[in-house]
Amino acid sequence: MNVFNKNKKKFSLNINSSIKDAIKLINQTEERICFVVDNKNKLISSISDGDVRRGILKGVKIDDRITKIHNKKPITFHENYSYESIIKKFNKRISVIPIVDSKGLFLGILRKHDVVPFLDIKSKKILVVGMGYVGLTLALVLADVGFEVKGYDKNKKLIKNIKNKKAPFFEKGMQAYLDSQVGNNCNLIDRLENFNSDVYIITVGTPFDKKKNKPDLSNLKKSIIEISKHLKKNDLIILRSTVPVGCTRNIVAPLLEKNSGLKIGKELFLAFCPERTTEGQAIEELKKLPQIIGGYCKKSLELARRLFNEYTYTLIDTENLESAEFSKLIDNTYRDTVFAYSNQMALLAEKLKLNLPEIIDKVNIGYERNMIPKPSPGVGGPCLSKDPYILQSSFRQHNLEANLTLASRKTNEKMIGHMAERSDKILSKIGKKIQKSKIFISGFAFKGNPETSDMRNSTTLLFLEHLRRKNIKNIWAHDFKVNKEDLKKLKIKTCTIEQGFKEADAVFIMNNHLSYNEMNIFRLINSMKKPALFFDSWQLFEPQEIKNILGITYASVGTN
C-alpha cells in the first residue's frame, strides 16, 4: 500500500543523541514518538514521551544518551506490507509503526490515521454526480453491496422518476436494483444542501465541441466547483468521465484546491477510474470487468482500490492519473479504428459485387489471429463517436497528428451518407423517387445487441438528417427499446413493425437487435409496395433468400 510518511529526519535520532534531543524531537511531532537508528540508519528502538517521563523518574538526566531510557525494538512493517497485515498490527495501544526495508534500515513511519480510511471504507458515504447511464448504474451497484449512496443530478424530472423507481433508460436487470435500493441505500437529490459525503464520484458527460475543435469540459468544471464547497479533509474524489490526457492533474486538481482550500495528496485525495461498461449490460459488467485505477498519490490510489474492491475482484493499478486517462481513450479509439477497417473494405466489396460479411465469417473461422468485425452503417454512440476527437486534442497539444484514428473516425462517419446516396440510386433504378416514397426505418438506438434505449450519436439519426435534406416527408419509425415519445420528438410517425412494412417503398433495418431474428421477414416484405428496397444494413437476413422475393431489391453494407 505504501502510504507511509518518508520524512525520516522528522522521526528518527542517531543512537549517540541525548535524551534532551529526543524531547525536542518528540515535542515537534503529533505522534509523540521518535525512533533510534545507528550510524547506518538501522532501526534500534523507539522512544515515546512516556518513556522519557519514566526514565527521568528513575534518575536519568536529560544530557544522558538515549540508550539509557529504552532499548526495546518496536513492532515494524516491511516496506511491502499488505492491507491484511495492517489490520492485525494496529490497536488502541499501537497507533504508529516504523517502516523498514529488508535489511532493517529505517524508511519512515505509518500512522493509524493514515490507514483508517482503508480499514473502514464500507462506512464511507458516497455521492455520485450525474444520474445518466454511467452514474445511475454505478450508484445502484454500490448501494447493493452496502454503501450509503446519494445520486445527484440537477434534472428534477429525472430525479423524480428515479425516486419513483421508474427507469429513465433501458438497462438489463436495472429495475430490480431500482426496486430494492432506491429509498434504502440509494437516495436521490437534485440540490447539494444539507448532506454529508466522504467520496465524490463524477460521471458527467464530456462531449466534443466540433465547432471549437476541443472537448467541452464545462459540465465537468461546474461539477468540480460545486462539490468543492462541501469537501472536507480526507475526502476522496473519483473521476469516471472521459477526459483528455492530463485533465485530472492539470485542470481538476487545481480547481479542487482553489475552491476547497484543501491540498490534493495531503488533505484531499483524487483518482481517475474510467468507466468501461457497455450499455445494455453495464450492471453485469461493473461486477466482472477489470477496473483501471490511477491515483494522484499512493494514498489516493489505495483509497480508490478499496472502494472498487467491494464489488469487483480485478483491479488494475496504473502508474499515474495520465495512464488511466489514456487507457480509457485507447479502449474506445482502438475499437472505432477496427470497425473503420471493415467499413472501408465494405466500400470496395460493394464495387466488386462481393459479400464482405460472408467473407469475414469465412476468414475468421478457426483463425485465432483474426477478430475482424462485420461492417456497419457507421459507428455511433456517446463514446466511440467522440473519444477519437478527445484523443486528438491530446495529440495536438504535443504537436503530433492522430492521422490513423481521425481517418478511421471520418470513414465511419461517411458510411451513413454513402448509404443514403446509394439508397436514392437504387430507388431511382427501380422507378421510384425517394421524395415520394414511404420510408420505414427500424432501429434508432445506437446499437441493438446488447440492447439499449440510448439514441445519443446514433447513426440512424444521422441517416434521418440525410433523408430530410432530400426533402422526404413520409418517414415512419420503430425501435424495440426506444420510448415512442422520444421517437415522436424527432417529428416522424411512430408505428409497429407491421405498420412500417405495409406499403413501404423502402425499409431500413439500422441496428442488430436480436428481436429481428424472431420476425416473419417474408410475410413482412411481401406487404411492401413492390418494387421496393429492403436495406438490411447489418445483414441479419440471408441475402439470397430475400433477393429471391419477386419485386424486392436487397442491399446491405458491404454487399451489392
N, C-alpha and C positions, 0 to 999 in steps of 0.2 A: 504493500500500500504506500509506503514511503511518504508520509505527510509529516515527518518529524522536523523539529527545529534544528538547523545545522550550524547555528551560531555557537561554536564550541567555546570560544573565549568568554562568552557571557555566562557559561555554566560550569567551567572547569578551572581548577587550580593545580599548579605543579606541586609535587609531593614535598618540596622544600619550602612551601609557603607557610606563613604563620596563621595562627587562629584569628588574629586581627584581620588578615587578608580575607579569610573565609567569612567573617562577619560582614565586611564591606560588600563582598560579592553576593552573599545571601540577601542582604538588605536591598540590593538593586533588582532583584527578580521577584516576581509574584509567586514563583514556585517555592520560595523559602528553602532552597536546597542547592548544593553545589557538589561537583564530582572531582575526585582527586585522581590525577594522572601522573605517570612517571615521565622521565625525560624523553621517552619515545612515544608519548601520548597514549600509553596503555592504561586502561582503566584500573584503578587500585581500590577505591572505596567511594562512598557517598557521605556527605555531612549535611545534616539539617540544622535549623535554628534550635531545635530541641536538643540535638546532640551537643551543640555549643553550650547551652544553659546547663546541661547535666555535667559537662566537663568542668565548667567554672565552679560549680558547686562542689566538685571533688578536689578542687585546688589547683587546676591547671591555669597558667597565665596566658593572657592574650598574645604575648610575644612568643609563646612556645610554638613548635612546629605542629601542623595539623594532625600529624600521625599520633599525637598524644590523646586525641579526642576519640577517634573511631577508626577501626581498621576492618570493618565488615564489608565484604564485597556485596554489592546490590544485585537485585534481580535485573537481568538485561534482556534486550531484544536484539536478535541479529538483524542486520540491515535489510534482509529479505524476509522479514516477518510476515505472517499471514493474518488475515482477519480473525480466523478461529483462535489463534494464539493470543490475540489482544483480549478477547472475551475472558479467557482463563486467567490472565495476569492481573488485570485491573480490579480493584475492590475499594472498599471505603478507606482502607489504610494506605493503599498504594495509588497515587494519582500521577506520579512522574516516574518514567523508566528510561534509563540511558540506552542509547543505540550503539552497538559495536560492530566491527567487521569480523571476518573470520579469524583474525589474529588477535582480537580483543582490543583493538585500538578504538578510542572514543570518537564517535562521529557526531553526536548530538543527543537531544532528548525527545521523548514522545510524551505528551501530556494527555491526561484523561479527556480534557475538554476538546482536544484535537480529534478524538475518535468517537466522542459521544454521538455526533450526527450519524456515524456509521452504525453504531450499536442500536440505535432506536429509529432507524429510517422509516419504519412502518407507522410510527406515531406522527410523522410529518404531515401537515395539511398541504394539499396541493391545489393550485389554481391553474386551470387550463384556459389560455386566452385564445378565443376563436373556436366556435362550435360548428365548423364545417366538416368536411369528410375526414380530415386528419384529426382535428381536435376532439370531436364528439366520440369517435370510436376509441381513441386513447383514453379519454376520461372514463368511459364505461368499463374498459378493461381494468384500469387502475382501481376503480371503485369495487369491481368484482373481486379483486384479490385483497381487499380490506382497507385501502386508503380512504381517507376522508377527502373527497374531491369536490371542488366547485368549478362549474363550467361557465365561462363568461363570454358574452357577446353583446354588442350594442344593439343588435337587431331584436327589438322587443317581440315582434311576431314570432321569430324563430325560437326565442327562449320560451315564450308562452306555449308553443306547440310541443317543445321537448318536455316542459313541465307536465303537460297533459299526456305524456308518453306517446306522442304522435311522431313517428319517424319523419324527419324533413327530407330524407332521400332514401333510396333503396340500398340496403347493405345486408347481405345474407347473415341471418342469426341475430341481427341487432335488436329486433323487437323484444326478444326475451330479456336482453340486458336492460332495455328501457323499462320494462315492466318490473324487474327485480331491483334495479339500482337507483332510478330516479326517485327522489324523495327520501331515500335511505342514505347510502354512502355518497351518492352523487346528487348535488343540488345545483340549480341553475340561477344565475344572476345576470342582470343587464346594466348594473351600476357597481362601481367599485367603492362601496361605502360600508362601513361597519363590518369588516371582515378581517380575518387573520389567516395568513398563509405562510408557509415555510419554503415551498417550492413553487416556482412560476414556470410554466411550460408555454412557450409562444408558438402558435401554429397558424398565424395569419398568413394570407396569400401574399406572394411577391411576384406579380405579373411583370412582363417585359413590355416597356413602352417603346413601340416601334417608331413612333414619331420622333422621340428624343434619343432613340437608339441606346437605351440603357435600362437596367432593371428599375422598376418602380418600388422603392423601399419605403414609401410614405406611410403605409399602414403599419409596417414593422416599427418604424421610428416612433409613431404615435403610441403604439402599444408599449414600447420600452419606456417612454417618458411617463406614460400613465401609471405603470406599475411601480416606477421608481419612487413615487411619492409614498408608497406603502412598505418599502423594503426596510429590513432591519438586519442587524448583524447576524452572520452565518446563514442567511438565506441563499438558496440555490436557484439560478435562472438557467433554463434549458431552451435552446432554440431548435425547432424542428422545421422551420420554414426554409425553403431553398434559397440560398444567397450566393453572391459572388465570393470567390476565394479571398479571404482576408476581412470580410464584412464583420464577423463576430468580434474580432480583436480590434479592428480599426474604427468601426462605427458604433457597434452595440456597446462594447465595454466603456468607451468614453462617455456615451450618453447615460449609461447607468451610473457611473461615478459622478458626473456633473449634476445629475438630478436627484441623486440619493445622498450625496455627501459621504459615501462609503467607498472603500478601496477594494477593487477586484483582486482576488487572490489572498486577501488578508481578512477582510470583513464581509465580503460577498464572494460567491463562487459561481462560475459561469462555464457552461458546457454546450457544445453543438452535437446533437444526436439526431441525425436525419431520419425522417420517416421514409420507409422503404416498401410499404404495402401497396398492393394493387386494389383498386376499388372493386367491390363486389365480394371480396374475401379478406378484407382488412382485419376484422376481428380475429379470424383464424390465424392470419399471418403475423399479427402482432405477437402472438404467443410462440410462433415457430421460427420466424426468420431471425438470423443473427442481427443484433443491434450494434451498430457502429457508434462509438463514443469518442469524442475529442474534448479535452478539458483545457481550460485556461491555465491551470496548475494541477499538480498531482492530487490535491485535496478535492478540487472541482471534479476531476476525473473519477475519483473513488466515490464521491457522493452520487454522481450520476450512475455509476456502476451498481451501487447498492439499490438505487431506485428501480432500475430496469431489471435487475436480477430477481425482483419479486414476482415477475410474471414471464420472463423468458430466460432460458438457461445459457444461451450462447451470446456472449458479449465480446466485441472486438474493439480493443483499445487502439486508437491511432496515436501518432506521436504528438499531435497538437490539434488545435482548432482547425487550422487550414487543411490538414489532411482529411479531417472528417467532412468539411465543406466540399472539398474536391471529390471525395468518394461519392457523394450524392450526385454531383454533376456528371461524373464518369458513368455511373449506373444508367442514367437516362439518355445521355448523348450516344453512348455505345449502342443502345437498343434502337434509337432513332436512325443511326447510321446503318445498322444491319438491315432494317426494314427498307431503307432507301435503296440499298443494293438490289433487293428483289424488285422494287418498283421501277428502277432503271432498266433492269432486264425485261420487265413486262412490256415496256415500250417497244423494244426490239422484237420480242416474241410476237406481238400483235402484227408488226410489219411482215414478219416471216410466216405468219399464219400458223404459229406453233402454240401449243398449250403449255404455258410455263408452270402453272400449279401442278399439272400432271408430271412434268419433267422434274420439278423439285421433289415431289414424292419419290420418284424413282432414284434420283441421285442421293437422297438421304438414307435410303434403305440399306441397313447393315454397314453403313459407313460412318463410324462414330465421330470422325473429324468434321463432318458436316452437320450443321444445325440451321440450314438455310430456311428462312421463314417464307410463307406464302406472300404474294403481292397483295396489295390492298388499295382502296380508294384514298390513299394518303394516310397519314398518321396524325391523329388528333389527341384530345385530352388535355387536362390542365398542366401536365408535366412535360411530356415529350415535345410538345409544340413550342414551349418557351425556354426550357433549360439549355438547349444548344445556344440560344442567344445570350443567356446569362453567362454561360461559359465563355462565349465570345468576348464579353466585356472584360473578363479577366485576361484573356489573350491580348486584347487591345491595350490594356493597362501596362503590359510588359513589352509592348511594341512587337507583338507576334501576330500572325494571321492563323485563324482557325479554318483553313480552306476546306478540309475534308468534312468536318462536322457541319459547316454552313452550307456546303454544296449538297450534302445529304438532306438537310432541312428544306432547302429550296426544291430538291427533287420531290420530296413528299408533298410539299405544298402545291406543286404543279399538277399532281395527279388528278385533283378534282376538276381543274379547268380543262385538262385533257379529256376527262370522262364526259364532261358537259358538251364539249365540241364534238366528240365522237358520237355521242347520242343524237345530236342535232343532225349530223350527216346520215346516220342510219335511218332516222325517221324520214328524212328527205328522200332517201333512196327507195323507201317502201311507199312513197307517195303521200306522206303526211307532213304538215307544217307543225313544228313544235309549239308555236304560239297558240295554235288552235287545238292542241291535244290535251286530253285528260292525263295528267301526270300523277302517278301514285308512288309515294316514297315511304318505305318501311324501314325503320331503324334510325332513330335520331340520337340515341345515346351514343357517346363517342366510341363505345365498344359494346359487344354483346356477350362475350364469354371471357372472364366471368361477368355476369350481368350487372348492370348498374343503371341508374336513372340520370346520371350526370351528362349534361349536354355541353359542358364547357369545352370550347375549342373543338367541337365535334366537326368532322369533315362533312357531315351531312348538312350542317348549317352553311358551310362554305358552298356546297353544291347548290343549296337553295338560293344563295346570293347570285350564283352564275345563271340559274334559270330565270330569276327575276330580271336580270339585265337583258334577257331575251324577250322581256315583256310577256311572260307566261302567267296567266291568271288562274287557270284551272288546276290547282295543285292540292292533292289530298295527302294526309299524313297519318302515320300509325307508328306506335312503338309498344313493345311488350312491357316496359317498365316506366317510361317517362309519363308523368301525370298529364292527362288530357288538357287540364287548364294551362299547363306550361306550353303544350303544343299550340293551343289557341292563341297564346301571346305572340306567336310567330305570324299571326294573321293568315293562317291556312286552314283548310277544312280537315277536321279530325274524323276518323272513321275506323271501322273494323277491317280486318284483313279482307274479308269477303266483299265489303262495300268498296274497298280500294281497288281490287282487281276488276270488279264488274265494269265493263265498258271502258276500261282504261286503254289508252293508246300506248302508254309506256309505263312499265313497273320497274322500280329500282329497289333492290334489296341492299341496304347500305351497311349493315353490320352483321356479325356472325352469331346472333343469339341462337341458342340451342332449340328454341321452340319452332324455328323454321323447319327442323327435321321432322316435326310432327304434322306438318301441313299436307293436305292432299293437293300437291302442287299442280297436277294435271287437270284436276277439276277447276282449280282457281284460274289457271292460264286459259283454259277453254272459255272462261267467262269474259275474257278481254275482247276489245273491239279490234278484230283482225282486219288487215295485217297489223301486227303490233310488235313492240320491242320489250323483251324481258332481259333486264340488265342485272345479272347475278354477280355483284361486284366481288364477292368472296368465293365464288364458285362452290356454293353449298350444294348445288344440284348437279347431276350428271349432264354435262353439256350436250352430248349426242342425243340423249333421250328427249331433251327439250327441243333440240333442232328438228327432231322427227315430227313435232307437232305442226301440222299444216297451218301456215299463216303467221308463224311466230319466228322472229329473228332473235337468236340468243347472242348475248355478249357478256363478257366478263373482263376483269382486269388481268391482262397477261395472256389473253387468248382472243382469237378473231371470231 
